[in-house]
Structures are given as structure tokens and as C-alpha cells.
Amino acid sequence: MTPTHYAISGAILLGYSAISVFFYRFLKKSKDRFFGFFSCAFLLLAFERVLLIWAWPDQEEKSYVYAVRLISFLFILYAIIDKNRKHEGIAADEKRHEPSR
């Protein structure tokens, strides 16, 4: 791995960490678990970059690196599904409690 690759991986690591902190701040303000899932997902992506930089810099194509990425993307997917399910449930509850005309 060349020094340029290390610099780019470090920049990506910094970006993932900043995004994770950003979503964590929104989690604290809103108490919405959607932001918690996103914060964890980006924290996992930052951890994956640390693994690539320090532990296995020349083994990005190995399956365990992709497993960490897959888990983080599954966190994002679950957060989106979970958020949409909550809205469907709230809308259905509101329709049940509306007075009939």
C-alpha cells in the first residue's frame, strides 16, 4: 500500500467518524433510533477502515472486510425499514381513532 493509499484511507476514516458523531448528536436530540442505527453503521465503516490501514492493508479483497461492510449496510437497511414501519403503524392507528362521518 502506497502512502497515497494510506492518506486516502485516513481521509475516509475521518469522514466516517465525523458522520457517525453527526448522527449520534441527532440521536441525543431526537431520541429516534433511526439515527442510532446510522451512527452505528458509520462507526462500523470507520472500524473497517482501521482494519484495512493497520491490520490488513493489502487484503481488502478478503471476505472478512466485506463482512464488516455488509453488516454496516444491513444496519442502514434495517434503520430505513424500521422507520417506515413505524410510520405505517402510526397512520393506521390515526385512521382507527378518527370519528366516522
C-alpha positions as CSV (number, residue, x, y, z in Angstrom):
1,M,0.0,0.0,0.0
2,T,1.5,3.3,-1.0
3,P,1.5,6.4,1.2
4,T,-1.2,7.9,-1.0
5,H,-3.5,4.9,-0.3
6,Y,-2.9,5.4,3.5
7,A,-3.8,9.1,3.2
8,I,-7.0,8.4,1.3
9,S,-8.0,5.7,3.7
10,G,-7.3,8.1,6.6
11,A,-9.5,10.7,5.0
12,I,-12.3,8.1,4.5
13,L,-11.8,7.1,8.1
14,L,-12.1,10.7,9.3
15,G,-15.3,11.2,7.2
16,Y,-17.0,8.0,8.5
17,S,-16.1,9.1,12.1
18,A,-17.5,12.6,11.6
19,I,-20.7,11.3,10.1
20,S,-21.1,8.8,13.0
21,V,-20.7,11.6,15.5
22,F,-23.1,13.8,13.5
23,F,-25.8,11.1,13.6
24,Y,-25.1,10.4,17.3
25,R,-25.7,14.1,18.0
26,F,-29.1,13.8,16.3
27,L,-29.9,10.7,18.3
28,K,-29.3,12.6,21.5
29,K,-31.6,15.5,20.4
30,S,-34.4,13.5,18.9
31,K,-34.3,10.1,20.8
32,D,-35.1,8.5,17.4
33,R,-33.4,5.1,17.0
34,F,-33.1,5.7,13.2
35,F,-30.1,8.0,13.9
36,G,-28.6,5.4,16.3
37,F,-28.6,2.8,13.6
38,F,-27.0,5.2,11.2
39,S,-24.4,6.2,13.8
40,C,-23.5,2.5,14.4
41,A,-23.3,1.8,10.7
42,F,-20.9,4.6,10.0
43,L,-18.9,3.6,13.2
44,L,-18.6,0.1,11.7
45,L,-17.4,1.5,8.4
46,A,-14.8,3.6,10.3
47,F,-13.7,0.4,12.1
48,E,-13.4,-1.4,8.8
49,R,-11.0,1.4,7.6
50,V,-8.9,1.0,10.7
51,L,-8.7,-2.7,10.0
52,L,-7.6,-2.0,6.4
53,I,-5.0,0.6,7.5
54,W,-3.4,-1.2,10.4
55,A,-4.1,-4.8,10.3
56,W,-4.6,-5.9,6.7
57,P,-3.6,-3.1,4.3
58,D,-3.1,-5.4,1.3
59,Q,-6.1,-7.7,1.9
60,E,-9.1,-5.5,1.0
61,E,-10.5,-8.2,-1.2
62,K,-10.8,-10.7,1.7
63,S,-14.3,-11.7,2.8
64,Y,-14.0,-10.6,6.4
65,V,-13.5,-7.0,5.3
66,Y,-16.6,-7.2,3.1
67,A,-18.5,-8.8,6.1
68,V,-17.9,-5.7,8.2
69,R,-19.2,-3.6,5.3
70,L,-22.2,-5.9,4.8
71,I,-23.1,-5.6,8.5
72,S,-23.0,-1.8,8.3
73,F,-25.1,-1.7,5.2
74,L,-27.6,-4.0,6.9
75,F,-27.8,-1.6,9.8
76,I,-28.7,1.2,7.3
77,L,-31.3,-1.0,5.6
78,Y,-32.8,-2.0,8.9
79,A,-33.0,1.6,10.0
80,I,-34.9,2.6,6.9
81,I,-37.3,-0.4,7.1
82,D,-37.8,0.2,10.9
83,K,-38.6,3.9,10.3
84,N,-41.1,3.2,7.5
85,R,-42.8,0.5,9.6
86,K,-43.3,3.0,12.5
87,H,-44.9,5.5,10.2
88,E,-47.3,2.9,8.7
89,G,-48.3,1.9,12.2
90,I,-48.9,5.4,13.3
91,A,-51.0,6.2,10.2
92,A,-53.1,3.1,10.8
93,D,-53.7,4.0,14.4
94,E,-54.8,7.5,13.5
95,K,-57.3,6.2,11.0
96,R,-58.8,3.9,13.6
97,H,-59.3,6.7,16.0
98,E,-60.8,9.2,13.5
99,P,-64.5,9.8,14.0
100,S,-66.6,8.4,11.2
101,R,-68.6,10.8,9.1
